[in-house]
Amino acid sequence: MRFPLAALLVVFVVACSSAPPSLSRPRALVLVESSGRSSETEAFVGRFLSVLSDGGAGNVADARLAGAKLDVLRDPSSSEAVRFRSAYPGDGYLGLDLPPCFFAGRATGITCPATVTLLSPEGKELAKLETSASNSTGYSSDSERNPEAEASRAAGEKAAKKLLAVLTR
């Protein structure tokens, strides 16, 4: 009885060790642009990049100051896209759209929506992820926390986790 169990265990270990690695996980991502109010955007981007890094997404370059737009990168043959890609080579190009946070009611509080778009180096849209997060703490006179920033950070974390899930498929 012990021999078949030991043989089955050996077969299982060999099968697991020879399984192919996860497919085409980008090793270098480039954050091309983000839109939104500056304080909320910076809160979102800070958490987004941190969660991606902690999740093993590889190198994520923040190229927002280069002035490129994701729409330009959709046409890989345009001179602007060629210049940008040579300055910022990557396996995927990210765009963040962060509409203003809004008050969604007493029970929900402040809600911050976000959309993350991932393009391939060839300009093909690989993913478009929508998410939002809420913060119901509100403002108070003794609080140093900004509910919009807190909700933006939470949305950044959710968006990064969704992106990591897409990258590991």
C-alpha positions as CSV (number, residue, x, y, z in Angstrom):
1,M,0.0,0.0,0.0
2,R,2.9,2.4,0.7
3,F,4.6,1.8,-2.6
4,P,1.6,3.0,-4.8
5,L,1.2,6.1,-2.6
6,A,4.9,7.0,-2.8
7,A,4.9,6.4,-6.6
8,L,1.9,8.6,-7.0
9,L,3.6,11.4,-4.9
10,V,6.7,11.2,-7.2
11,V,4.6,11.4,-10.3
12,F,2.7,14.4,-8.9
13,V,6.0,16.2,-8.0
14,V,7.5,15.5,-11.4
15,A,4.3,16.7,-13.2
16,C,4.2,19.9,-11.2
17,S,7.9,20.7,-11.7
18,S,7.6,20.3,-15.5
19,A,4.5,22.5,-15.8
20,P,5.0,25.5,-18.1
21,P,5.6,28.9,-16.5
22,S,2.8,31.5,-16.6
23,L,2.5,32.9,-20.1
24,S,3.8,36.2,-21.3
25,R,3.8,38.2,-18.1
26,P,5.2,41.6,-19.0
27,R,8.5,42.2,-17.3
28,A,8.6,45.9,-18.0
29,L,5.5,48.2,-17.8
30,V,5.5,51.9,-18.6
31,L,3.0,54.3,-17.1
32,V,2.4,56.7,-20.0
33,E,-0.3,59.0,-18.7
34,S,-2.8,59.7,-15.9
35,S,-5.7,62.1,-15.9
36,G,-7.4,63.5,-12.8
37,R,-7.1,66.0,-10.0
38,S,-3.5,66.1,-8.8
39,S,-3.9,65.1,-5.2
40,E,-6.3,62.2,-5.9
41,T,-4.1,61.1,-8.9
42,E,-0.9,61.1,-6.9
43,A,-2.6,59.1,-4.1
44,F,-3.9,56.6,-6.6
45,V,-0.6,56.3,-8.6
46,G,1.5,55.9,-5.5
47,R,-0.6,53.0,-4.2
48,F,-1.0,51.5,-7.7
49,L,2.7,51.4,-8.4
50,S,3.5,50.1,-4.9
51,V,1.0,47.2,-5.2
52,L,2.3,46.3,-8.7
53,S,5.8,46.2,-7.3
54,D,4.9,44.2,-4.3
55,G,2.9,41.8,-6.6
56,G,6.0,41.1,-8.7
57,A,4.9,42.9,-11.8
58,G,8.5,43.7,-12.6
59,N,9.9,47.1,-13.5
60,V,7.2,49.8,-13.8
61,A,8.6,53.0,-15.3
62,D,6.7,56.2,-14.6
63,A,7.0,58.1,-17.9
64,R,4.1,60.6,-17.3
65,L,6.4,63.6,-17.5
66,A,7.4,62.6,-21.1
67,G,4.1,64.0,-22.3
68,A,3.0,61.1,-24.4
69,K,-0.6,60.0,-24.8
70,L,-1.8,56.4,-24.9
71,D,-3.9,57.2,-28.0
72,V,-0.7,58.1,-29.9
73,L,0.8,54.7,-29.0
74,R,-2.1,52.9,-30.5
75,D,-0.5,53.7,-33.9
76,P,2.9,52.0,-33.6
77,S,4.1,53.5,-36.9
78,S,3.7,57.1,-35.9
79,S,6.9,59.0,-35.3
80,E,5.9,60.1,-31.9
81,A,5.1,56.5,-30.9
82,V,8.4,55.3,-32.3
83,R,10.3,58.0,-30.4
84,F,8.5,57.3,-27.1
85,R,9.0,53.5,-27.4
86,S,12.7,53.9,-28.0
87,A,13.0,56.2,-25.0
88,Y,10.8,54.0,-22.8
89,P,10.9,50.4,-24.1
90,G,8.4,48.1,-22.4
91,D,6.3,45.0,-22.7
92,G,3.1,47.0,-21.9
93,Y,2.0,50.6,-21.8
94,L,-0.4,51.9,-19.1
95,G,-2.9,54.7,-19.1
96,L,-4.9,55.8,-16.1
97,D,-8.2,57.7,-16.2
98,L,-9.3,59.0,-12.9
99,P,-12.5,61.0,-13.0
100,P,-13.2,63.2,-9.9
101,C,-14.3,61.5,-6.7
102,F,-17.9,62.1,-5.8
103,F,-20.2,61.9,-2.8
104,A,-22.3,58.8,-3.2
105,G,-24.5,59.1,-0.1
106,R,-24.2,58.8,3.6
107,A,-23.8,55.0,3.6
108,T,-21.2,54.9,0.9
109,G,-19.4,58.3,1.4
110,I,-16.8,59.3,-1.1
111,T,-16.4,57.1,-4.2
112,C,-13.4,57.3,-6.5
113,P,-13.7,55.5,-9.9
114,A,-10.7,54.6,-12.1
115,T,-10.0,53.0,-15.5
116,V,-6.7,51.3,-16.3
117,T,-5.8,50.7,-20.0
118,L,-3.0,48.3,-21.0
119,L,-1.6,48.4,-24.5
120,S,0.9,46.0,-26.1
121,P,4.1,47.4,-27.7
122,E,2.2,47.1,-31.0
123,G,-0.6,49.4,-29.8
124,K,-3.2,46.7,-29.3
125,E,-5.4,47.1,-26.3
126,L,-4.7,44.1,-24.0
127,A,-7.0,45.1,-21.1
128,K,-9.3,47.9,-20.0
129,L,-10.1,47.6,-16.3
130,E,-12.7,49.6,-14.4
131,T,-12.8,49.9,-10.7
132,S,-13.8,52.1,-7.8
133,A,-13.4,52.4,-4.1
134,S,-15.2,54.2,-1.4
135,N,-14.4,55.9,1.9
136,S,-17.2,56.7,4.3
137,T,-15.1,58.3,7.1
138,G,-15.9,61.8,5.9
139,Y,-14.3,65.1,7.0
140,S,-13.9,66.0,10.7
141,S,-12.2,68.8,12.5
142,D,-9.7,66.6,14.3
143,S,-8.9,64.4,11.3
144,E,-5.8,64.9,9.1
145,R,-7.1,62.3,6.6
146,N,-8.5,63.4,3.3
147,P,-11.4,61.0,2.4
148,E,-10.8,61.6,-1.4
149,A,-7.1,60.6,-1.0
150,E,-8.0,57.6,1.1
151,A,-10.6,56.4,-1.5
152,S,-8.1,57.1,-4.3
153,R,-5.5,54.9,-2.6
154,A,-8.0,52.2,-2.1
155,A,-9.0,52.4,-5.8
156,G,-5.3,52.3,-6.8
157,E,-4.9,49.1,-4.8
158,K,-7.9,47.5,-6.4
159,A,-6.9,48.5,-9.9
160,A,-3.3,47.1,-9.4
161,K,-4.7,43.8,-8.1
162,K,-7.0,43.5,-11.1
163,L,-4.1,44.3,-13.4
164,L,-1.9,41.7,-11.7
165,A,-4.7,39.1,-12.2
166,V,-4.9,39.9,-15.9
167,L,-1.1,39.7,-16.2
168,T,-0.9,36.2,-14.6
169,R,-3.6,34.6,-16.8
